[in-house]
Amino acid sequence: MFDRSSPGGDLRQVKRVLLVRWDAKIGDSIVSSFFFRELRRFRPEMHIDVITAPHMAALYRDHFGVDHVYCCKKRPTYAELKKLSTEIGSIDLVIHLSKQLKMKDIYFLRCLSANNVMGLDDELRLVNVKLGEATKGRHFSEKFAYALGLLGITSPDRQYIIPEDSERRQLILREWPDTPVVALNPYGSGSSRRLNFDSVSMLVELIGKYKPAWKVCLMSTPDTKAEVEKWCWELEGGRVFTVKYSETIQDAIEIVRLSDAVISVDTAIVHIASGLGKPLLGIYNHDEENFSEWHPNSEKASSFFAERCTGSLLDINFFDENKLIRKFDEEFMCN
């Protein structure tokens, strides 16, 4: 109903580009962060706009350097999308890299009447710059690098932009030990990606075996802080601690920045650690397609997978301890 062919045009003549990032999380945004820097560096005449969620606006505006941020709530109505498209006005190129666009996405892109639409959904006529098959199986950072190539930028620097906040870091340093620290993040999205106490205890024991002088910082969010504080008390010995000042994603970034190594089940922390060049162990459930597109993009990163459970059940705590020990032996603690 809304799928109509885009006019098209020379991408090297694009003067205004709009990126639709309203479903982007912090990790996804970090992975694409270099896109904005390189576009600004090689195409300084280009005006760069972004649509994102309100809580992500400052990241794009203050750290990624886009010209204008449009905020959009999670579930906008058709009338709100029409109003937003009118506010945005004329666009030379829209980039929307969701793998399968929904009806409201297609409606919004149609309302924009952009000359070019770049996307991963090759089946749509509206998407005239098709990246689906062309970038299939590639890491998402490579998909954005491919998009830069189409805009005439063939050798971009793909180093991630990691926001920095020295004031928050100084608060964290009040609680930070003088010894090296491994940051251990046990919480991912969904119950299948949360480490339980037994798994955390095993990892703490392994860290102590390989790095007996190091301490372990258990990372938390405001809603998991009480549980983490309880775990720190139960994992007695003075080697495990948590940061009381950790309340925001920027606090988490500063904890990773201060740490000497990172273990995480959460992809946002994985991408932050990758961008900061930290020795990293990412722990994952099995999902080959997702891993191929979102794996740690760092030479210092190692990856470990939980065992497959029966049926469709996923549980990141279901892993082979001997395999984990070999991972520590051969890769992670050697970085």
Secondary structure, DSSP 4 states (H G I P E B T S, - for coil): ----------GGG--EEEEEETT--HHHHHHHHHHHHHHHHH-TT-EEEEEE-GGGHHIIIIIS--SEEEE--SS--HHHHHHHHHHH---SEEEE--SS--HHHHHHHHHHT-SEEEES-TT-SS--EE-TTTTTT--HHHHHHHHHHHTT--S---PPP----HHHHHHHHTT--SS-EEEEE-B-SSGGGB--HHHHHHHHHHHHHH-TT-EEEE---TTTHHHHHHHHHHS-SS-EE--TT--SHHHHHHHHHH-SEEEESSHHHHHHHHHTT--EEEEE-S-HHHHHHHS--STTEEEEEPPPPSTT---TT---HHHHHHHHHHTGGG-
